[in-house]
Amino acid sequence: MLKGINPLLNADVLQALRAMGHGDDLIIADTNFPSDSVAKQTVLGKLLRIDAPAAEVAKAVLSLYPLDSFVNDAAARMEIVGKPNEIPPVQKEVQKEIDAAEGKAWQMISIERYAFYERAKKAYCVIQTGERRFYGCFAFRKGVIPPDAE
């Protein structure tokens, strides 16, 4: 345990978050996502795990991880097949954590299921959560921390 760091963030996740640079993607995936096979194709090349609900994982990650303010797709969700505009409770919960972390409304874009898989394969890493609800899959693009930030 470390002061000021969410205890869900294990050593492997902390190392990956620290190693990532501006523009790198992080995938937070539910238990049904093909996390292991997709993670093998990422920059990190191995699967990371945090066994907690998606919103709790998002909150922990976003406590340290800045979203990219230079693009419109820094926060994305996997859209429901056949219902791209429907937002299930798990996605609403993660949206609240994004807004809280950024201190303002920050709209997630939706990505079609197979397009999401392709984005995930190009990501820096995948964190598989303990989220059992469907469509608990998200992509976060890393931003920058200004020199005068604490």
C-alpha positions as a Markdown table, in Angstrom:
| # | Residue | x | y | z |
|---|---|---|---|---|
| 1 | Met | 0.0 | 0.0 | 0.0 |
| 2 | Leu | 1.1 | 3.5 | -0.8 |
| 3 | Lys | -0.3 | 6.8 | 0.4 |
| 4 | Gly | -2.4 | 8.6 | -2.1 |
| 5 | Ile | -2.6 | 5.7 | -4.6 |
| 6 | Asn | -5.8 | 3.7 | -4.9 |
| 7 | Pro | -5.1 | 0.2 | -3.5 |
| 8 | Leu | -6.7 | -1.4 | -6.6 |
| 9 | Leu | -3.7 | -0.2 | -8.7 |
| 10 | Asn | -1.3 | -3.1 | -8.4 |
| 11 | Ala | 2.4 | -2.9 | -9.3 |
| 12 | Asp | 1.9 | -4.2 | -12.8 |
| 13 | Val | -0.8 | -1.7 | -13.6 |
| 14 | Leu | 1.2 | 1.2 | -12.0 |
| 15 | Gln | 4.2 | 0.2 | -14.1 |
| 16 | Ala | 2.2 | 0.2 | -17.3 |
| 17 | Leu | 0.4 | 3.5 | -16.6 |
| 18 | Arg | 3.8 | 5.1 | -15.8 |
| 19 | Ala | 5.4 | 3.7 | -19.0 |
| 20 | Met | 2.6 | 4.9 | -21.3 |
| 21 | Gly | 3.1 | 8.2 | -23.2 |
| 22 | His | 0.8 | 10.8 | -24.8 |
| 23 | Gly | -1.6 | 9.2 | -27.2 |
| 24 | Asp | -1.2 | 5.6 | -26.0 |
| 25 | Asp | -4.5 | 3.8 | -25.4 |
| 26 | Leu | -5.5 | 1.9 | -22.3 |
| 27 | Ile | -8.3 | -0.7 | -22.5 |
| 28 | Ile | -10.5 | -1.5 | -19.5 |
| 29 | Ala | -12.4 | -4.7 | -20.3 |
| 30 | Asp | -15.2 | -6.7 | -18.8 |
| 31 | Thr | -14.9 | -10.4 | -18.1 |
| 32 | Asn | -16.4 | -11.5 | -21.4 |
| 33 | Phe | -13.9 | -9.5 | -23.6 |
| 34 | Pro | -11.3 | -11.6 | -25.3 |
| 35 | Ser | -8.7 | -9.9 | -23.0 |
| 36 | Asp | -5.9 | -12.5 | -23.1 |
| 37 | Ser | -5.8 | -12.9 | -26.9 |
| 38 | Val | -6.1 | -9.2 | -27.5 |
| 39 | Ala | -3.6 | -8.3 | -24.8 |
| 40 | Lys | -1.0 | -10.5 | -26.5 |
| 41 | Gln | -1.2 | -8.1 | -29.5 |
| 42 | Thr | -0.8 | -4.9 | -27.5 |
| 43 | Val | 2.5 | -3.0 | -26.9 |
| 44 | Leu | 2.8 | -4.5 | -23.4 |
| 45 | Gly | 2.0 | -8.0 | -24.7 |
| 46 | Lys | 0.5 | -9.4 | -21.6 |
| 47 | Leu | -2.8 | -9.1 | -19.7 |
| 48 | Leu | -3.2 | -7.0 | -16.6 |
| 49 | Arg | -6.0 | -7.6 | -14.1 |
| 50 | Ile | -7.9 | -5.7 | -11.5 |
| 51 | Asp | -10.7 | -7.8 | -10.0 |
| 52 | Ala | -13.2 | -5.1 | -9.4 |
| 53 | Pro | -16.2 | -3.5 | -11.2 |
| 54 | Ala | -15.5 | -1.4 | -14.2 |
| 55 | Ala | -16.4 | 1.9 | -12.6 |
| 56 | Glu | -14.1 | 1.2 | -9.6 |
| 57 | Val | -11.3 | 0.4 | -12.0 |
| 58 | Ala | -11.9 | 3.5 | -14.1 |
| 59 | Lys | -12.0 | 5.6 | -10.9 |
| 60 | Ala | -8.6 | 4.2 | -9.7 |
| 61 | Val | -7.0 | 4.5 | -13.1 |
| 62 | Leu | -8.3 | 8.0 | -13.7 |
| 63 | Ser | -7.0 | 9.1 | -10.3 |
| 64 | Leu | -3.5 | 9.0 | -12.0 |
| 65 | Tyr | -4.1 | 8.9 | -15.7 |
| 66 | Pro | -4.9 | 12.1 | -17.7 |
| 67 | Leu | -7.2 | 11.9 | -20.7 |
| 68 | Asp | -6.0 | 13.4 | -24.0 |
| 69 | Ser | -7.6 | 16.8 | -24.4 |
| 70 | Phe | -6.3 | 17.1 | -28.0 |
| 71 | Val | -8.6 | 14.5 | -29.5 |
| 72 | Asn | -12.3 | 13.8 | -29.4 |
| 73 | Asp | -12.0 | 10.0 | -28.8 |
| 74 | Ala | -9.9 | 10.0 | -25.6 |
| 75 | Ala | -12.8 | 8.2 | -23.8 |
| 76 | Ala | -14.7 | 5.5 | -25.7 |
| 77 | Arg | -17.1 | 2.8 | -25.0 |
| 78 | Met | -18.0 | -0.4 | -26.8 |
| 79 | Glu | -21.5 | 0.2 | -28.3 |
| 80 | Ile | -24.3 | -2.3 | -27.9 |
| 81 | Val | -24.7 | -4.5 | -31.0 |
| 82 | Gly | -27.8 | -3.2 | -32.9 |
| 83 | Lys | -28.3 | -0.4 | -30.4 |
| 84 | Pro | -25.5 | 2.1 | -30.8 |
| 85 | Asn | -27.2 | 4.9 | -28.9 |
| 86 | Glu | -28.3 | 2.8 | -25.9 |
| 87 | Ile | -26.1 | 3.4 | -22.8 |
| 88 | Pro | -26.3 | 0.6 | -20.2 |
| 89 | Pro | -25.9 | 1.3 | -16.5 |
| 90 | Val | -22.2 | 0.1 | -16.4 |
| 91 | Gln | -21.4 | 2.7 | -19.0 |
| 92 | Lys | -23.3 | 5.4 | -17.2 |
| 93 | Glu | -21.3 | 4.6 | -14.0 |
| 94 | Val | -18.0 | 4.9 | -15.9 |
| 95 | Gln | -19.1 | 8.1 | -17.4 |
| 96 | Lys | -19.7 | 9.5 | -13.9 |
| 97 | Glu | -16.1 | 8.6 | -13.0 |
| 98 | Ile | -14.7 | 10.2 | -16.1 |
| 99 | Asp | -16.6 | 13.4 | -15.4 |
| 100 | Ala | -15.5 | 13.4 | -11.8 |
| 101 | Ala | -11.8 | 12.8 | -12.7 |
| 102 | Glu | -11.8 | 15.5 | -15.3 |
| 103 | Gly | -13.9 | 18.0 | -13.3 |
| 104 | Lys | -16.3 | 18.5 | -16.1 |
| 105 | Ala | -18.6 | 16.7 | -18.5 |
| 106 | Trp | -16.4 | 14.6 | -20.9 |
| 107 | Gln | -18.5 | 12.7 | -23.4 |
| 108 | Met | -17.5 | 9.2 | -24.4 |
| 109 | Ile | -17.7 | 8.3 | -28.0 |
| 110 | Ser | -19.2 | 4.9 | -29.0 |
| 111 | Ile | -17.2 | 2.4 | -31.0 |
| 112 | Glu | -18.8 | -0.6 | -32.9 |
| 113 | Arg | -17.8 | -3.9 | -31.3 |
| 114 | Tyr | -15.4 | -5.1 | -34.0 |
| 115 | Ala | -13.9 | -1.7 | -34.4 |
| 116 | Phe | -13.4 | -1.6 | -30.6 |
| 117 | Tyr | -11.5 | -5.0 | -30.9 |
| 118 | Glu | -9.2 | -3.4 | -33.5 |
| 119 | Arg | -8.5 | -0.4 | -31.4 |
| 120 | Ala | -7.8 | -2.6 | -28.4 |
| 121 | Lys | -5.2 | -4.7 | -30.4 |
| 122 | Lys | -3.3 | -1.4 | -31.1 |
| 123 | Ala | -3.5 | -0.3 | -27.5 |
| 124 | Tyr | -0.6 | -0.1 | -25.0 |
| 125 | Cys | -2.3 | -2.5 | -22.7 |
| 126 | Val | -5.5 | -4.2 | -21.6 |
| 127 | Ile | -6.8 | -4.4 | -18.0 |
| 128 | Gln | -9.4 | -7.1 | -17.5 |
| 129 | Thr | -11.8 | -6.2 | -14.7 |
| 130 | Gly | -14.1 | -8.3 | -12.6 |
| 131 | Glu | -17.1 | -6.6 | -14.4 |
| 132 | Arg | -19.7 | -9.2 | -15.3 |
| 133 | Arg | -22.2 | -6.9 | -16.9 |
| 134 | Phe | -22.2 | -6.8 | -20.7 |
| 135 | Tyr | -20.5 | -3.9 | -22.5 |
| 136 | Gly | -18.3 | -2.9 | -19.7 |
| 137 | Cys | -15.4 | -2.2 | -22.1 |
| 138 | Phe | -13.7 | 1.2 | -22.5 |
| 139 | Ala | -10.7 | 2.8 | -24.2 |
| 140 | Phe | -8.9 | 5.7 | -22.6 |
| 141 | Arg | -6.2 | 7.7 | -24.6 |
| 142 | Lys | -3.5 | 9.1 | -22.4 |
| 143 | Gly | -3.0 | 12.9 | -22.3 |
| 144 | Val | -0.2 | 15.0 | -20.8 |
| 145 | Ile | 0.5 | 16.4 | -17.4 |
| 146 | Pro | 1.8 | 20.0 | -17.6 |
| 147 | Pro | 5.1 | 20.9 | -16.1 |
| 148 | Asp | 3.5 | 23.0 | -13.3 |
| 149 | Ala | 1.2 | 20.2 | -12.2 |
| 150 | Glu | 1.8 | 18.5 | -8.9 |
